Amino acid sequence: MMKHLLTPIATFLMAGAMSLTQAAEKPNIIFILADDLGHGELGCYGQEKIKTPHIDQLAKEGMLFHQHYTGAPVCAPARCVLMTGKHLAHAEIRGNRDSGNGRKFPGQWPITDGAVTIAEVLKEAGYATGAFGKWGLGPSDSSGSPNKQGFDRFYGYNCQRNAHSFYPPFLDSDEEEVTINKKPIPGHLRKMEGPIDANDYRAEMYSSDLVLEESIKFIDKNKDKPFFLYLPFLEPHVAMQPPQEWIDKYPAEWDDPEQGGKGVYRGQNGYLPHDRPRAAYAAMVSDLDEHVGTVLARIKKHGLEDNTVVIFTSDNGTTHQGGDPKFHIGGCDAEFFNATAGLRGYKGSCYEGGIRIPAIVKWPGKIKAGSTNNEPTYFPDWFPTLVTMAGAEMPKEKLDGLDMNGVLAGKPLPKREELMIWDFHNYGGIIAIRDGKWKALRRGLLARKGKSPQPWELYDIESDPKETKNLAQQYPEKVKRLEAFWLETRTVEDDFKIPFVDGKKSLD
């Protein structure tokens, strides 16, 4: 059921006034979201080992952002912030959490029927809407289903846990589970002895190929009208199960212990083993790049290039460390690839390496090719930006982001009234607030009763992007000001409480 985003009179007038010519002038919008792709894992961001020619070309033809941030350092809350335009101190989902429906793949905690998504606003403005990949904002039988949140078509993984394998038992086609592998591969196995063969962890149907195929069908079907295509691809989130042909394109010596490699990965840090983990990780990023190339080629084939906005970004930073220090979770080797481009922290962290992400936007005739932006922007900004691009009506409820259309045209970013905030409810509980060059951060907000959070940290991100100098004791008044703003604007979310914080005006 469509939610009431606009007044009935406004909706009637918009529908009556929109001619076929005007509809055709609305830009198509393609929003591509990588999964756990670090700030430094693309060639256009300085990556020297992994091949990403299609995304690099996208950067040459559009604008590359140097200080773009996700809405959260893990999957579900980042997607919630993106879809609803509200930062984590106002968002409904503030951490990864299962829905609790008792299934093996339960889906994540659902956004409510009252949540207004980008897809709903664009659909009401005449856009065909499709999402293909990983959803993570509620099971199909809940209010959070993508089909109940504005998407005409959904195909992929509704549940993030099902997405731990690229050869799962089923994928979700709208609200139906469709079997794709009769002998699926679980996403988590260990093999602590004996030879490891990547072929042992492959089945009949590779999910990414199916997701890409369905997204291309959506483009073909809707090429003659404006469409919003949301592509939350899986790569490079582990488990590592990329196509062998991509693995074979990377040097065998990378993983050879006699030539400086770390050898096989046996699943000791979770997910699946792999005999060539470095090559496999690079292959996942390159496979993602190839997906992007396929989508762009289809747009070009239909003559839609000049009227299509393409956005590429990631949901959070690269995968964090595990129990075995040789590897990160799932066998990744972030240090080998300089995945964070020298920034501190990884996925699950609100340090720069966990939340600063790649972002590229191409819009021929509107964005100068080869341009860059170095101002801090983040996920809440996309909602007002895309709505303005589409000539759609803003929702009545206040959003937390800024319209970036001026930035895309080369103008300065307007001053923020609502500061950039990450009110994160996993990994011990973390708060981060950014105002201009200043970023305050505090960890351990979910500390057990009788224990206090860790002390505040304060960084000058302009002069110290690697967050090496904690200035909290030198500038206590700045910390107090940022803390006060957060506590004043913060709303209590009953499903994601922080007892130490809720209802307080100061944490001391």
C-alpha positions as CSV (number, residue, x, y, z in Angstrom):
1,M,0.0,0.0,0.0
2,M,1.4,3.4,-1.0
3,K,2.0,5.7,1.9
4,H,0.7,9.3,1.8
5,L,3.8,11.3,0.9
6,L,2.1,14.2,-0.8
7,T,-1.3,15.9,-0.3
8,P,-4.1,14.4,-2.6
9,I,-4.4,17.8,-4.4
10,A,-0.7,18.0,-5.0
11,T,-0.6,14.4,-6.3
12,F,-3.5,15.1,-8.7
13,L,-1.9,18.3,-10.1
14,M,1.4,16.6,-10.6
15,A,-0.1,13.7,-12.4
16,G,-2.2,15.9,-14.6
17,A,0.6,18.2,-15.5
18,M,3.2,15.6,-16.4
19,S,3.3,15.2,-20.1
20,L,5.1,12.3,-21.8
21,T,7.8,14.8,-22.9
22,Q,8.3,16.0,-19.3
23,A,8.5,12.4,-18.1
24,A,11.2,11.6,-20.6
25,E,13.2,14.5,-19.4
26,K,13.4,13.2,-15.9
27,P,16.8,11.6,-15.5
28,N,17.1,7.9,-14.9
29,I,18.9,7.2,-11.6
30,I,21.2,4.3,-11.0
31,F,22.6,3.9,-7.5
32,I,25.2,1.2,-7.2
33,L,26.2,0.2,-3.7
34,A,29.2,-2.1,-3.1
35,D,29.4,-4.1,0.1
36,D,32.5,-3.7,2.4
37,L,34.5,-1.9,-0.3
38,G,37.3,0.1,1.3
39,H,38.3,3.7,0.5
40,G,41.5,2.6,-1.2
41,E,40.4,-0.5,-3.2
42,L,39.7,1.2,-6.6
43,G,42.3,2.3,-9.1
44,C,40.8,5.8,-9.1
45,Y,41.5,6.0,-5.3
46,G,45.1,4.9,-5.6
47,Q,44.7,1.1,-5.7
48,E,47.7,-0.4,-7.5
49,K,47.0,-4.2,-7.4
50,I,43.3,-4.7,-8.2
51,K,42.0,-4.0,-11.7
52,T,38.9,-1.8,-11.8
53,P,38.8,-0.2,-15.3
54,H,35.1,0.4,-15.6
55,I,34.8,2.2,-12.2
56,D,38.0,4.1,-13.0
57,Q,36.4,5.3,-16.3
58,L,33.3,6.3,-14.4
59,A,35.5,8.6,-12.3
60,K,37.1,10.1,-15.4
61,E,33.7,10.9,-16.8
62,G,32.2,12.2,-13.6
63,M,33.0,13.5,-10.1
64,L,35.1,11.7,-7.5
65,F,34.5,12.4,-3.8
66,H,37.4,12.4,-1.4
67,Q,35.4,12.8,1.9
68,H,32.3,10.9,1.4
69,Y,30.9,8.9,4.3
70,T,28.5,6.0,4.9
71,G,25.6,6.4,7.3
72,A,26.8,3.5,9.5
73,P,29.9,1.2,9.7
74,V,27.9,-2.0,9.0
75,C,25.2,-3.2,6.5
76,A,21.7,-2.7,7.7
77,P,21.9,0.7,9.5
78,A,23.9,2.1,6.5
79,R,21.1,1.0,4.2
80,C,18.5,2.5,6.5
81,V,20.2,5.9,6.6
82,L,20.6,5.8,2.8
83,M,17.0,4.8,2.1
84,T,15.3,7.2,4.6
85,G,17.7,10.2,4.7
86,K,18.0,10.2,8.4
87,H,21.3,9.9,10.3
88,L,21.7,7.3,13.0
89,A,20.5,9.5,15.9
90,H,17.1,9.7,14.2
91,A,17.1,6.4,12.1
92,E,14.8,3.5,12.9
93,I,17.7,0.9,12.4
94,R,20.9,1.7,14.3
95,G,22.7,-1.6,14.2
96,N,22.6,-5.1,12.6
97,R,19.9,-7.1,14.2
98,D,17.8,-10.1,13.0
99,S,14.0,-9.9,12.9
100,G,13.6,-12.8,15.2
101,N,11.0,-14.7,13.2
102,G,12.7,-18.1,13.9
103,R,13.8,-18.9,10.3
104,K,17.2,-20.0,9.3
105,F,17.5,-16.8,7.3
106,P,15.2,-14.5,9.3
107,G,15.9,-11.2,7.5
108,Q,16.9,-8.2,9.5
109,W,14.9,-5.9,11.9
110,P,12.3,-4.2,9.7
111,I,11.8,-0.5,9.0
112,T,8.2,0.4,9.8
113,D,5.4,1.2,7.4
114,G,5.7,4.8,8.5
115,A,9.2,5.1,7.2
116,V,9.4,7.0,3.9
117,T,12.0,5.8,1.5
118,I,13.7,7.3,-1.6
119,A,12.0,4.6,-3.7
120,E,8.5,5.7,-2.5
121,V,9.0,9.3,-3.3
122,L,10.4,8.6,-6.7
123,K,7.7,6.0,-7.5
124,E,5.1,8.6,-6.7
125,A,6.8,11.0,-9.0
126,G,6.4,8.6,-11.9
127,Y,9.5,6.5,-11.7
128,A,9.7,2.7,-12.2
129,T,11.6,1.4,-9.2
130,G,13.8,-1.7,-8.9
131,A,16.2,-3.1,-6.4
132,F,18.6,-5.9,-7.1
133,G,21.1,-7.4,-4.6
134,K,21.2,-7.3,-0.8
135,W,18.3,-5.6,1.0
136,G,18.7,-6.1,4.8
137,L,15.8,-3.8,6.0
138,G,13.1,-6.4,6.8
139,P,11.7,-9.8,5.7
140,S,9.2,-10.1,2.9
141,D,6.4,-10.7,5.3
142,S,7.1,-7.6,7.3
143,S,6.7,-3.8,6.9
144,G,10.3,-3.6,5.8
145,S,9.9,-5.7,2.6
146,P,11.4,-3.8,-0.4
147,N,8.1,-4.3,-2.2
148,K,6.3,-2.6,0.7
149,Q,8.9,0.2,0.7
150,G,8.4,1.6,-2.8
151,F,10.1,-0.9,-5.1
152,D,8.1,-2.3,-8.0
153,R,10.6,-5.1,-8.4
154,F,13.1,-6.8,-6.1
155,Y,15.5,-9.7,-6.7
156,G,18.3,-10.8,-4.6
157,Y,18.9,-11.4,-0.9
158,N,16.3,-10.2,1.5
159,C,18.3,-11.6,4.5
160,Q,21.9,-10.6,5.0
161,R,22.8,-14.0,6.5
162,N,21.6,-15.7,3.4
163,A,24.0,-13.4,1.6
164,H,27.0,-14.9,3.3
165,S,27.2,-17.4,0.5
166,F,27.3,-16.7,-3.3
167,Y,25.8,-20.1,-3.8
168,P,22.8,-19.9,-1.5
169,P,19.7,-22.2,-1.4
170,F,17.4,-19.5,-2.7
171,L,17.1,-15.9,-3.7
172,D,14.1,-13.6,-3.2
173,S,12.1,-12.6,-6.2
174,D,9.8,-9.9,-5.0
175,E,8.2,-11.7,-2.0
176,E,8.8,-15.3,-3.2
177,E,11.8,-17.5,-2.3
178,V,13.1,-19.1,-5.5
179,T,15.4,-22.1,-5.3
180,I,18.6,-21.6,-7.3
181,N,20.9,-24.3,-5.8
182,K,19.7,-27.8,-4.9
183,K,23.0,-28.4,-3.2
184,P,23.8,-24.9,-1.7
185,I,27.1,-24.0,-0.1
186,P,26.9,-22.8,3.5
187,G,28.7,-19.4,4.0
188,H,30.7,-20.6,7.0
189,L,33.0,-23.7,7.1
190,R,36.5,-24.5,8.4
191,K,39.0,-26.9,7.1
192,M,42.0,-26.9,9.4
193,E,43.9,-29.7,7.7
194,G,44.5,-31.1,4.2
195,P,44.3,-29.4,0.7
196,I,41.9,-26.7,-0.1
197,D,40.2,-26.4,-3.5
198,A,38.0,-23.4,-4.3
199,N,35.8,-25.7,-6.5
200,D,34.7,-27.5,-3.4
201,Y,32.8,-24.3,-2.4
202,R,30.9,-23.7,-5.7
203,A,27.5,-25.0,-6.7
204,E,25.2,-24.7,-9.8
205,M,24.1,-21.1,-9.8
206,Y,26.3,-18.1,-8.9
207,S,24.0,-15.6,-7.3
208,S,25.7,-12.5,-8.6
209,D,25.2,-13.5,-12.2
210,L,21.5,-13.9,-11.6
211,V,21.2,-10.6,-9.8
212,L,23.0,-8.8,-12.6
213,E,20.8,-10.5,-15.2
214,E,17.6,-9.4,-13.5
215,S,18.9,-5.8,-13.2
216,I,19.5,-5.8,-17.0
217,K,16.0,-7.1,-17.6
218,F,14.7,-4.1,-15.5
219,I,16.6,-1.7,-17.6
220,D,15.3,-3.2,-20.9
221,K,11.7,-3.2,-19.6
222,N,11.8,0.4,-18.4
223,K,14.1,2.1,-21.0
224,D,11.2,4.2,-22.4
225,K,10.3,5.8,-19.0
226,P,12.2,7.3,-16.0
227,F,13.5,4.6,-13.7
228,F,15.3,4.4,-10.3
229,L,17.6,1.3,-10.3
230,Y,19.1,0.5,-6.9
231,L,22.0,-2.0,-7.1
232,P,23.2,-3.1,-3.7
233,F,25.7,-5.7,-5.1
234,L,27.3,-8.2,-2.8
235,E,30.9,-7.9,-3.7
236,P,33.4,-7.8,-2.1
237,H,31.7,-9.0,1.1
238,V,32.9,-12.4,2.1
239,A,32.7,-15.4,1.7
240,M,35.2,-15.4,-1.1
241,Q,33.7,-17.4,-4.0
242,P,34.5,-15.4,-7.1
243,P,34.7,-16.8,-10.6
244,Q,37.9,-18.8,-11.3
245,E,38.6,-16.9,-14.5
246,W,39.1,-13.7,-12.4
247,I,41.3,-15.5,-9.8
248,D,43.5,-16.7,-12.6
249,K,44.2,-13.2,-13.8
250,Y,46.1,-12.4,-10.6
251,P,49.6,-13.5,-9.8
252,A,50.0,-17.0,-8.1
253,E,53.0,-15.6,-6.1
254,W,50.7,-13.3,-4.1
255,D,49.6,-16.3,-2.1
256,D,52.8,-18.4,-2.2
257,P,54.5,-18.4,1.2
258,E,57.9,-18.9,-0.4
259,Q,57.4,-15.6,-2.2
260,G,56.0,-13.6,0.7
261,G,52.4,-14.8,0.6
262,K,50.4,-16.0,3.6
263,G,49.3,-19.3,2.0
264,V,45.8,-20.8,2.2
265,Y,43.0,-19.5,4.3
266,R,41.3,-22.2,6.3
267,G,38.2,-20.4,7.5
268,Q,39.7,-19.7,10.9
269,N,38.4,-16.1,10.9
270,G,34.9,-17.1,9.7
271,Y,33.3,-17.7,6.4
272,L,34.8,-20.1,3.8
273,P,38.3,-21.4,3.2
274,H,40.2,-20.4,0.0
275,D,43.5,-21.7,-1.5
276,R,44.4,-18.3,-3.0
277,P,42.8,-15.7,-0.6
278,R,44.6,-12.6,-1.9
279,A,43.8,-13.4,-5.5
280,A,40.3,-14.3,-4.6
281,Y,39.7,-11.0,-2.9
282,A,41.0,-9.0,-5.8
283,A,38.8,-11.1,-8.1
284,M,35.7,-10.2,-6.1
285,V,36.5,-6.5,-6.6
286,S,37.2,-7.0,-10.3
287,D,34.0,-9.0,-10.7
288,L,32.1,-6.1,-9.1
289,D,33.8,-3.7,-11.6
290,E,32.7,-6.0,-14.4
291,H,29.1,-5.8,-13.1
292,V,29.3,-2.0,-13.3
293,G,30.7,-2.2,-16.8
294,T,27.8,-4.4,-17.9
295,V,25.2,-2.0,-16.5
296,L,26.9,1.0,-18.1
297,A,27.1,-0.8,-21.5
298,R,23.3,-1.5,-21.4
299,I,22.6,2.1,-20.7
300,K,24.7,3.1,-23.7
301,K,23.1,0.4,-25.9
302,H,19.7,2.0,-25.3
303,G,20.9,5.5,-25.9
304,L,20.2,6.6,-22.3
305,E,23.7,7.7,-21.3
306,D,23.0,11.5,-21.5
307,N,19.9,11.3,-19.4
308,T,21.1,8.9,-16.7
309,V,22.7,9.7,-13.4
310,V,25.1,7.0,-12.2
311,I,26.2,6.9,-8.5
312,F,28.7,4.4,-7.2
313,T,29.6,4.1,-3.5
314,S,30.0,1.5,-0.7
315,D,28.0,0.7,2.4
316,N,31.1,0.8,4.8
317,G,34.8,0.3,5.0
318,T,36.7,-2.9,4.3
319,T,36.4,-6.0,6.4
320,H,38.0,-5.9,9.9
321,Q,40.5,-8.1,11.6
322,G,39.8,-11.5,13.1
323,G,41.3,-13.8,15.7
324,D,44.1,-15.0,13.4
325,P,46.2,-11.8,12.8
326,K,47.4,-13.1,9.5
327,F,44.0,-12.5,7.9
328,H,41.0,-10.2,8.3
329,I,37.5,-11.7,8.5
330,G,36.9,-14.2,5.7
331,G,40.5,-14.4,4.7
332,C,40.9,-10.8,3.4
333,D,44.3,-9.1,3.6
334,A,43.5,-5.4,3.9
335,E,47.2,-4.4,4.6
336,F,48.4,-6.1,1.4
337,F,45.9,-4.0,-0.7
338,N,46.2,-0.9,1.5
339,A,42.4,-1.1,1.5
340,T,41.8,2.0,3.7
341,A,44.4,4.1,1.9
342,G,46.2,4.6,5.2
343,L,43.1,5.6,7.2
344,R,42.5,4.3,10.7
345,G,40.0,1.5,11.4
346,Y,37.9,-0.9,9.4
347,K,34.3,-2.0,9.1
348,G,32.4,-1.8,12.4
349,S,34.5,1.2,13.4
350,C,33.6,4.9,13.3
351,Y,37.2,5.9,12.6
352,E,37.8,7.1,9.1
353,G,38.7,3.7,7.7
354,G,35.3,2.3,8.8
355,I,33.1,5.0,7.4
356,R,34.9,7.0,4.7
357,I,34.1,5.3,1.4
358,P,34.5,5.7,-2.3
359,A,31.9,7.8,-4.1
360,I,31.6,8.7,-7.8
361,V,28.8,10.4,-9.7
362,K,28.4,10.7,-13.5
363,W,25.8,12.9,-15.1
364,P,26.7,14.0,-18.6
365,G,26.2,17.7,-19.2
366,K,25.6,18.3,-15.5
367,I,28.8,17.2,-13.9
368,K,32.2,18.2,-15.2
369,A,34.2,15.1,-16.3
370,G,37.2,14.4,-14.2
371,S,36.1,16.7,-11.4
372,T,36.6,16.1,-7.7
373,N,35.0,17.2,-4.4
374,N,36.8,17.3,-1.1
375,E,34.0,18.5,1.2
376,P,32.5,16.1,3.8
377,T,29.3,14.6,2.5
378,Y,27.4,11.4,3.5
379,F,24.5,9.0,3.1
380,P,21.7,11.3,4.4
381,D,22.6,13.7,1.6
382,W,21.5,11.4,-1.1
383,F,17.7,11.5,-0.3
384,P,17.3,15.3,-0.9
385,T,19.8,15.2,-3.8
386,L,18.0,12.5,-5.7
387,V,14.5,13.9,-5.0
388,T,15.6,17.3,-6.4
389,M,17.2,15.6,-9.5
390,A,13.9,13.9,-10.2
391,G,11.8,17.0,-9.7
392,A,9.9,15.1,-7.1
393,E,8.2,16.4,-3.9
394,M,10.1,16.3,-0.6
395,P,8.4,14.3,2.1
396,K,6.8,16.2,4.9
397,E,9.1,14.8,7.5
398,K,12.4,16.6,8.1
399,L,15.5,15.0,6.5
400,D,19.0,15.2,7.9
401,G,21.0,15.6,4.8
402,L,21.9,18.4,2.3
403,D,20.9,18.7,-1.3
404,M,24.2,18.1,-3.2
405,N,23.1,19.2,-6.6
406,G,25.0,22.4,-6.2
407,V,28.1,20.5,-5.2
408,L,27.7,18.3,-8.3
409,A,27.7,21.5,-10.4
410,G,31.0,22.6,-8.8
411,K,29.5,24.9,-6.1
412,P,30.4,24.9,-2.4
413,L,28.5,22.7,0.0
414,P,25.9,24.6,2.1
415,K,26.4,24.9,5.8
416,R,24.9,22.0,7.8
417,E,22.2,22.8,10.4
418,E,22.1,19.1,11.4
419,L,25.7,17.9,12.1
420,M,27.0,14.6,10.7
421,I,26.2,12.0,13.3
422,W,26.8,8.2,13.7
423,D,24.9,6.8,16.7
424,F,25.9,3.2,16.3
425,H,24.6,0.3,18.3
426,N,27.0,-2.6,17.5
427,Y,30.6,-3.2,18.3
428,G,30.2,-2.0,21.9
429,G,28.3,1.1,20.9
430,I,30.0,4.1,19.3
431,I,29.1,7.8,18.8
432,A,30.8,10.0,16.3
433,I,30.0,13.6,15.4
434,R,31.6,15.7,12.7
435,D,31.3,19.5,12.4
436,G,33.6,21.0,9.8
437,K,37.1,19.9,10.4
438,W,36.3,18.5,13.9
439,K,35.3,15.0,14.7
440,A,34.5,13.8,18.2
441,L,34.2,10.1,18.9
442,R,33.4,7.9,21.9
443,R,33.4,4.1,22.2
444,G,31.9,1.6,24.6
445,L,28.5,3.2,25.0
446,L,27.0,-0.3,25.5
447,A,29.3,-1.0,28.5
448,R,27.9,-3.2,31.1
449,K,26.3,-1.8,34.2
450,G,28.8,-0.3,36.6
451,K,31.3,0.4,33.8
452,S,31.8,3.7,31.9
453,P,32.3,4.3,28.2
454,Q,35.8,5.0,27.0
455,P,36.9,8.7,27.1
456,W,36.0,11.1,24.3
457,E,38.4,11.5,21.4
458,L,38.7,14.6,19.2
459,Y,40.4,14.9,15.9
460,D,41.1,17.6,13.4
461,I,40.3,15.6,10.2
462,E,41.6,18.3,7.9
463,S,45.1,18.2,9.2
464,D,45.0,14.7,10.7
465,P,42.9,12.4,8.5
466,K,44.6,9.3,9.9
467,E,43.4,10.3,13.4
468,T,46.7,10.0,15.1
469,K,46.4,12.9,17.5
470,N,43.6,12.9,20.1
471,L,43.0,16.6,20.9
472,A,40.1,16.0,23.4
473,Q,42.1,17.2,26.4
474,Q,43.3,20.3,24.6
475,Y,39.9,21.4,23.4
476,P,37.4,20.1,26.0
477,E,34.9,22.9,25.1
478,K,34.6,21.6,21.5
479,V,33.9,18.1,22.8
480,K,31.2,19.4,25.1
481,R,29.6,21.4,22.3
482,L,29.5,18.4,20.0
483,E,28.2,16.1,22.7
484,A,25.5,18.5,23.6
485,F,24.3,18.8,20.0
486,W,24.1,15.0,19.7
487,L,22.2,14.6,23.0
488,E,19.8,17.4,22.1
489,T,19.0,16.1,18.6
490,R,19.0,12.4,19.5
491,T,15.7,10.5,19.6
492,V,15.3,7.4,21.6
493,E,14.7,4.3,19.4
494,D,13.0,1.7,21.5
495,D,14.4,-1.2,19.4
496,F,18.0,0.2,19.7
497,K,18.4,1.6,23.2
498,I,21.6,2.8,24.9
499,P,20.6,2.8,28.6
500,F,23.7,4.8,29.5
501,V,22.7,7.6,27.2
502,D,18.9,7.6,26.8
503,G,17.3,10.7,28.4
504,K,20.6,12.3,29.4
505,K,21.9,15.8,28.6
506,S,25.5,14.9,29.5
507,L,27.4,11.7,29.8
508,D,29.5,12.9,32.8
